[in-house]
């Protein structure tokens, strides 16, 4: 019976999996943002831009990464609210049943 309520193919399981997926995406994007070189406010000399093809990755587009970060956070929050409501409905059903 527990698997029927909380298994991976149930609403609860899918929402929990969605939270895990969004958390992993959030961590990956945050690492990309943290690893990007960005001149700090007040720096007189910005960091040197890579020239030519030295085999390194192109510099991270911080604006796009921040948009991804915000989008991922919104999806995470929405999924968390849905899971919270689903659990509240389950609690209500258990109390009334």
ABEGO torsion letter per residue (X at the ends): XAAAAABAABAAAAAAAAAAAAAAAAAAAAAAAAABBBBBBGBABBBBBBBEBAGBBBBBBAAAAAAAAAAAAAAAAAAAAAAAAAAAAAAAAAAAX
